[in-house]
Amino acid sequence: MKRIMFCVMILGALIVMAYTLFSNNSATALALSPLSLESDQKHPVMLTKGRALEQARVMWDFFFNKSADTRPSGKIPVQALTRAQLLAAPDNMVYRLGHSTVLMKLNNAFWITDPMFSDRASPLRFAGPARFHAPPVSIEELPPIKGVIISHDHYDHLDHDSIMKLEGKTEYFLTPLGVGDILADWGVPSAKVRQLDWWQETEIDGVCCAATPARHFSGRGFFDRNRTQWASWVIFGRDRRVFFSGDSGYFDGFRQIGDKYGPFDITMLETGAYNENWPEVHMHPEEAIQAHLDLNGKLLLPVHNGTFDLAMHSWWEPFDRIAALGNARIVSVVIPMMGEAVSMHDTAVGMHWWKSLEKNKETSMPATDWSRQHHVKNQASAQGSSAPVSSLP
């Protein structure tokens, strides 16, 4: 029975992805933003290890052999946000809204990364990875957005419904090459879209944004693989510098970015959906710590976790591992509740809010019961440390 289900799922996915590709009608638009692949770093990574049979086994395990703890059994605490709260907040505040969606206040304006507010990370409304929690704030309640920053075109990072709801209240959309053409196909005015190649910069009202290298791949179906670029981003305002990894495996590009743009007040690094079967696609926590050090970061905010079931590890494992590694390496790691305010000026970190939900516990605490405690201040020596992590996978 499992084999039949597996074949039906693969066939259904092929049909859906083909429809998605051809309905977008983006072939002509992509010709306007050709990818420049002069660098080996821009070559896409291998999705999974092994040949076709081994890759099929990995997919089988992903769909049918997961443990129950890849999803929380209790309710994840979320701190609700209002427009009034956000407007009254001081500059240099950061709010994690789920997955890789982070709201930032810079130069008295709001910026948001990879906005994903939908119930599923999927081309289908009734199938695909479902959210663990509601967003802390709705798109309708958000204040005006100066810029939406998109890392690549995968469904958990580029969500059609979220983009279209944000279009009316957003001044600019910043994307890697080719991704902006998808937005134009959807109806986003081209005047709002700025597409950047790696190492290109653009300035908007005193905030400079640079598209920087990442180690990943792109595609929204089986037939459009790597037709658009993927990128990490550097964002800096008057007095603060931010790094957003998007999706990326670990590579020496982080050191290059740190040398050119660092130090960073906060690094928002992906730490989730990793697995030994796809080591080049996502960073393990040990690699995220090393990337933070390569970037010369002060405060590390792990993202790409706690919202969708996209791997084989337990949903809480990224939090446990990155928190322990931060203590061991004297790195300030902040793991806020969804919606909890984080200041770029501070090294305070949230309580381990996920502990009450670990290991299929059915208890959860309301968001108001969670307080913040201070962590060991990030040592100056750790900011510039380049010592290798001994336990890299």
C-alpha positions in Angstrom: 0.0 0.0 0.0 2.9 2.4 0.8 4.4 1.8 -2.6 1.1 2.6 -4.3 0.8 5.8 -2.2 4.4 6.7 -3.0 3.9 6.3 -6.8 0.7 8.3 -6.6 2.4 11.1 -4.7 5.3 11.3 -7.2 2.9 11.3 -10.2 0.7 14.0 -8.5 3.8 16.1 -7.8 4.9 15.9 -11.4 1.6 17.0 -12.7 1.3 19.9 -10.2 4.8 21.1 -10.8 4.4 21.0 -14.5 1.2 23.0 -14.3 2.9 25.5 -12.0 5.8 26.0 -14.4 3.8 26.5 -17.5 1.1 28.6 -16.0 3.7 31.1 -14.8 4.6 31.8 -18.4 8.0 33.1 -17.3 10.3 31.8 -20.1 10.3 35.2 -21.9 10.8 37.2 -18.7 13.7 35.1 -17.5 15.6 36.0 -20.7 15.6 39.6 -19.4 17.6 38.6 -16.3 20.1 36.0 -17.4 22.1 34.2 -14.7 25.8 34.8 -14.8 27.5 31.6 -13.8 31.1 32.6 -14.2 31.9 31.5 -10.6 32.0 27.9 -9.5 30.1 29.0 -6.4 27.1 29.7 -8.5 26.9 26.2 -9.8 23.9 24.4 -8.0 24.6 21.9 -5.4 23.7 18.2 -5.4 20.3 17.8 -3.7 20.9 14.4 -2.2 23.8 12.0 -2.0 24.0 8.9 -4.1 22.5 7.7 -7.3 18.9 7.4 -8.3 18.1 4.4 -6.2 19.6 5.9 -3.1 17.8 9.2 -3.7 14.5 7.3 -4.0 15.2 5.6 -0.7 15.8 9.1 0.9 12.4 10.3 -0.5 10.7 7.1 0.8 12.1 7.7 4.3 11.1 11.4 4.1 7.5 10.6 3.4 7.0 7.3 5.3 9.6 6.7 7.9 9.6 10.0 9.9 9.3 9.8 13.7 6.4 11.5 15.4 8.6 14.3 16.9 9.2 16.1 13.6 6.1 18.0 14.6 5.2 19.5 18.0 2.4 17.7 19.8 1.5 20.8 21.9 0.8 24.4 21.0 3.8 26.6 20.2 3.7 29.8 22.2 3.4 32.9 20.0 3.6 36.6 21.1 0.9 38.4 19.1 1.9 41.7 17.6 -0.2 44.8 16.6 0.5 47.6 14.2 0.5 50.0 17.1 3.2 48.1 18.9 5.4 47.9 15.8 5.1 51.6 15.0 5.9 52.5 18.6 9.0 50.2 18.7 12.4 51.8 18.6 14.8 51.4 15.6 16.9 48.3 15.2 14.3 45.9 16.5 13.9 42.4 15.0 10.8 40.1 15.2 10.8 36.5 14.0 7.4 35.7 12.5 8.1 32.1 11.5 10.4 30.0 9.4 12.7 32.5 7.6 10.3 35.4 7.8 11.9 38.2 9.9 10.5 41.7 10.4 13.2 44.4 11.0 12.9 48.1 11.8 15.8 50.0 10.3 16.0 53.8 9.8 12.4 54.1 11.1 11.1 51.8 8.3 10.1 48.2 8.1 11.8 45.4 6.1 10.8 41.8 5.9 12.7 38.7 4.7 11.2 35.8 2.8 7.6 36.5 3.8 5.7 33.3 4.3 2.3 33.7 5.9 0.3 30.9 4.3 -0.8 27.7 6.0 1.3 25.4 3.8 4.7 25.6 2.1 3.3 24.1 -1.1 1.8 24.9 -4.5 -1.4 23.2 -3.2 -3.7 24.6 -0.5 -4.7 21.1 0.7 -1.4 19.3 0.7 2.2 19.9 1.7 4.0 20.9 4.8 1.6 22.7 7.2 2.4 25.4 9.7 3.0 24.6 13.3 1.8 28.0 14.5 -0.1 31.0 13.2 2.0 34.1 12.3 2.3 36.5 15.2 0.8 39.3 13.0 -1.3 39.2 9.9 -0.2 40.9 6.7 -3.2 43.3 7.0 -2.0 44.3 10.5 1.5 45.0 9.4 2.6 48.6 9.0 3.8 49.9 5.6 6.8 47.9 4.4 9.8 49.7 2.9 11.3 46.5 1.4 10.6 42.8 1.0 13.9 40.8 0.6 13.7 37.4 -1.0 16.5 34.9 -1.0 15.2 32.4 -3.7 12.2 30.9 -5.3 11.4 27.8 -3.2 7.8 27.6 -1.9 8.8 28.0 1.8 10.5 31.3 0.9 8.6 32.7 -2.1 4.9 32.4 -1.4 2.4 33.7 -4.0 -0.4 34.6 -1.6 1.9 36.4 0.8 3.6 38.4 -1.9 0.3 39.5 -3.5 -1.2 40.6 -0.1 2.0 42.5 0.6 2.2 44.2 -2.8 -0.2 47.0 -1.9 1.7 48.1 1.2 5.3 47.5 0.0 7.5 50.0 -1.8 10.2 47.7 -3.1 10.9 44.0 -3.6 14.5 43.0 -3.7 15.3 39.6 -5.3 18.2 37.6 -6.9 18.3 37.5 -10.7 15.2 35.9 -12.3 13.1 35.8 -9.1 11.9 39.3 -9.8 10.5 38.1 -13.1 8.3 35.6 -11.3 6.9 38.5 -9.2 6.3 40.5 -12.4 4.4 37.5 -13.8 2.3 37.5 -10.7 1.4 41.2 -11.2 3.9 43.1 -9.0 4.7 46.3 -10.9 8.2 46.2 -12.4 9.0 49.6 -10.9 8.8 48.1 -7.5 11.2 45.2 -8.2 15.0 45.4 -8.0 16.9 42.3 -9.1 20.5 42.0 -8.0 23.4 39.7 -9.0 25.9 38.6 -6.3 27.9 41.5 -4.9 25.6 44.1 -6.4 24.2 46.8 -4.1 21.2 49.0 -4.0 20.3 51.8 -1.6 16.8 52.8 -0.5 16.3 55.7 1.8 19.6 55.3 3.6 19.5 51.5 3.9 21.9 49.6 1.7 21.2 46.1 0.6 23.7 43.8 -1.1 23.0 40.4 -2.7 25.8 38.1 -1.6 26.7 34.4 -2.4 24.9 31.4 -1.0 25.3 27.6 -1.6 21.9 26.3 -2.7 19.7 25.7 -5.8 16.4 27.0 -7.2 13.2 25.8 -8.8 9.5 25.6 -8.2 9.0 22.4 -10.1 10.8 19.5 -11.7 11.2 21.3 -15.0 12.6 24.8 -14.0 15.5 23.7 -11.9 18.1 26.5 -11.4 16.6 29.0 -13.9 16.7 31.7 -11.2 19.5 32.7 -8.8 19.7 32.2 -5.0 21.4 34.6 -2.6 22.1 35.7 0.9 21.7 39.4 1.8 23.6 42.1 3.6 21.4 44.9 5.0 22.8 48.0 6.8 21.4 51.2 7.9 22.8 54.2 9.8 24.5 52.2 12.6 23.6 48.5 12.3 24.6 45.7 10.0 22.5 42.6 9.4 23.2 39.4 7.5 20.4 37.1 6.2 21.5 33.7 4.9 18.4 32.6 3.1 19.0 28.9 2.4 22.6 27.9 2.2 25.0 25.0 2.9 28.2 25.9 4.6 31.0 27.2 2.3 33.9 29.6 2.3 31.7 32.4 0.9 30.7 33.4 4.5 34.3 34.4 5.2 34.4 36.4 2.0 31.2 38.2 3.0 32.5 38.8 6.5 35.7 40.3 5.1 33.9 42.7 2.8 30.9 43.7 4.9 31.5 42.6 8.5 31.3 42.8 11.4 27.5 42.2 11.7 25.4 43.2 14.7 23.1 40.3 14.0 23.3 37.3 11.7 20.1 35.5 10.7 21.4 32.1 9.8 19.4 29.0 8.6 19.6 26.2 11.2 17.0 23.6 10.3 15.9 21.1 7.6 19.4 19.7 7.6 20.3 16.0 7.0 23.3 13.9 6.3 21.7 12.9 3.0 21.7 16.5 1.7 24.8 18.0 3.3 25.3 20.7 0.7 21.8 22.2 0.8 21.3 23.2 4.5 23.7 24.0 7.4 23.9 21.8 10.4 24.0 23.8 13.7 27.8 23.3 14.0 28.1 24.8 10.5 25.8 27.8 11.4 28.0 28.6 14.4 31.1 28.5 12.2 29.4 30.7 9.5 28.5 33.2 12.2 32.2 33.4 13.3 33.3 33.6 9.6 30.9 36.5 9.2 32.3 38.2 12.3 28.8 38.3 13.8 27.9 39.5 17.3 24.3 38.1 17.8 23.1 34.9 16.1 19.4 34.5 15.3 18.7 30.9 14.0 16.0 30.7 11.4 14.5 28.1 9.0 13.1 26.1 11.9 10.1 25.7 14.2 7.4 26.4 11.6 7.4 23.6 9.0 8.3 19.9 8.9 10.9 19.8 6.2 13.5 17.2 7.4 13.9 14.0 9.5 15.2 15.6 12.7 12.9 16.4 15.6 11.3 19.9 15.4 13.2 21.0 18.6 16.6 19.6 17.7 17.9 22.7 15.9 17.1 24.9 19.0 18.8 22.4 21.5 21.9 22.0 19.4 22.5 25.7 18.5 21.9 26.8 22.0 24.4 24.3 23.4 26.9 25.2 20.8 26.5 28.9 21.5 27.3 28.2 25.2 30.3 26.1 24.3 31.7 28.6 21.8 30.9 31.7 23.8 28.6 32.9 21.0 25.5 34.9 21.8 22.6 32.9 20.3 19.1 34.4 20.6 16.1 32.0 20.1 13.0 34.2 20.7 9.4 33.0 20.6 7.7 33.8 17.4 6.7 37.5 17.7 9.1 38.3 20.6 11.0 41.5 20.1 14.8 41.3 19.8 17.1 44.3 19.9 20.2 44.4 17.7 21.8 46.4 20.6 21.4 43.6 23.1 23.0 40.2 23.8 19.9 39.1 25.8 18.5 35.7 24.8 15.1 34.2 25.4 14.3 31.4 27.8 14.3 27.9 26.3 10.6 28.2 25.5 10.6 25.0 23.4 11.6 22.8 26.3 8.0 22.4 27.5 7.0 20.9 24.2 9.9 18.5 23.6 9.6 14.8 23.4 5.8 14.9 22.7 4.9 16.7 25.9 1.4 17.9 25.8 1.9 20.9 28.0 2.6 24.4 26.8 2.8 27.8 28.5 1.1 31.0 27.4 3.4 33.5 25.8 3.0 35.9 28.8 4.6 33.3 31.2 7.9 33.5 29.3 10.5 36.0 30.4 13.8 36.9 29.0 17.1 36.3 30.7 20.6 37.6 29.9 23.2 35.4 28.4 27.0 35.7 28.6 28.0 38.7 26.6 29.7 37.8 23.4 33.4 37.9 23.9 35.4 40.2 21.7 37.7 37.4 20.9 34.8 35.2 19.7 33.7 37.9 17.3 36.8 37.6 15.2 37.5 33.9 15.9 38.1 31.7 12.9 38.9 28.5 14.7 37.4 25.5 12.9 34.5 23.6 14.5 35.8 20.1 15.3 32.4 18.4 14.9 31.4 19.6 11.5 29.3 16.9 9.9 
